[in-house]
Amino acid sequence: MSTAEHVELARELRRLVEVRIVDPLEILLDPADGEGGVGDVRERLRVQAEVWAAQLLGPDERQAGMTSARLIAALFPGDGPFDPPDEWWRTPFGRAVARRAGHPGAEAVGFSTAAAMLGITRQGVHDLVKRAKLDRHPSGGVTTASIRARLALPKEQRVAARRDHH
């Protein structure tokens, strides 16, 4: 984990929680009640976003998985399975979730989603499947387990493998 990754992820988490949870709460609370809104919540959020970023990027796989599940449940509630658009996987939070938890609730994803999760092109995913660096799922697409395993490789190893085969 680099400091830049941590800072970028903490910033995004803070923004997401503010926009999706704190701002609506501030709208709902009556300013006439004398409590002054959600200032304490915003202050606590500054610290907590740093903690979440450290948990998502830290060495404890179980903690990272639990943190990503909690954040996704709170930030993206819904009755159906979590299925973000491909662009989401390119965000700092999306990249962290892909690395640490894979795709929550999906055993396999399409080639374009796999590409977004890996930060490469769709053709790159096809090449990795062809070279058995990613596993094709029997019902189509790519297994999320193989995507996560690929992301677990040190970046230098992924880049070197890509360079050796192009």
Secondary structure, DSSP 8 states (H G I E B T S, - for coil): --HHHHHHHHHHHHHHHIIIIIHHHHHHS-GGGSS-TTHHHHHHHHHHHHHHHHHHHSS-HHHHHHHHHHHHHHHS--SS-----GGGGGSHHHHHHHHHH-STT-SEE-HHHHHHHHTS-HHHHHHHHHTTSS-B-TTSSEEHHHHHHHHHS-HHHHHHHHHHT-
